[in-house]
Amino acid sequence: MPFDTKDFIPSTLKNFDSLPESAFVRLPTVCGLFACSKATVWRHVRTGLIPKPRKITPRTTGWSVGELRDSLKNREV
């Protein structure tokens, strides 16, 4: 069976451009946006390169789409 990467790309990453600014995404989407591992995402959060996530529920953490877009824009400059 051939390896198909489309099965491993989160739908929120595929559709990131169409998400509203107020939406929240989880860690796998942030990893895909910044092309880095989970550990690197958390390292970048500590240094301020990636915005801090918010607790959505006691066991769920999410990042604001609007804040991630701003961070990506500033990163490209």
C-alpha positions in Angstrom: 0.0 0.0 0.0 1.6 3.3 -1.0 2.1 6.1 1.5 -0.4 8.9 1.1 0.3 12.1 3.0 -3.1 13.6 2.5 -4.4 11.1 5.1 -2.1 12.7 7.7 -2.8 16.4 7.1 -5.3 17.8 9.6 -8.4 19.3 7.9 -7.8 22.5 9.8 -4.4 22.8 8.2 -5.9 22.1 4.7 -8.6 24.8 5.3 -6.6 27.2 7.4 -7.1 30.1 5.0 -10.9 29.8 5.2 -11.1 29.6 9.0 -12.4 32.7 10.8 -10.0 34.8 12.8 -11.9 33.8 16.0 -11.4 30.0 15.4 -9.0 27.9 17.4 -6.7 25.1 16.1 -4.8 22.4 17.9 -1.1 21.5 18.1 -0.9 19.3 14.9 -2.1 22.3 12.8 0.4 24.6 14.4 3.2 22.1 13.7 2.1 22.1 10.1 1.9 25.8 9.8 5.4 26.4 11.2 6.8 23.2 9.7 8.3 22.0 13.0 7.9 19.3 15.7 5.7 19.5 18.8 8.8 20.2 20.9 9.8 23.1 18.7 6.3 24.6 18.8 6.5 24.7 22.6 10.1 26.1 22.4 8.9 28.9 20.1 6.0 29.6 22.4 8.4 30.2 25.2 10.6 32.5 23.1 7.6 34.4 21.7 7.9 33.3 18.0 4.6 31.5 18.3 1.7 33.0 20.3 0.7 31.4 23.5 -2.2 28.9 23.3 -5.4 29.2 25.4 -7.0 26.6 27.5 -10.3 25.8 25.9 -11.2 23.0 28.4 -9.2 21.6 31.2 -7.7 19.0 28.8 -7.8 21.0 25.6 -5.3 23.7 24.4 -5.8 25.7 21.2 -4.3 28.6 19.3 -6.2 31.5 18.0 -6.2 31.5 14.1 -6.0 35.3 14.1 -2.9 35.4 16.3 -1.3 32.6 14.3 -1.9 34.5 11.1 -0.3 37.7 12.6 2.6 35.7 13.8 3.1 34.2 10.3 2.9 37.6 8.7 5.5 39.1 11.1 7.7 36.1 10.5 7.8 36.6 6.8 8.9 40.2 7.0 
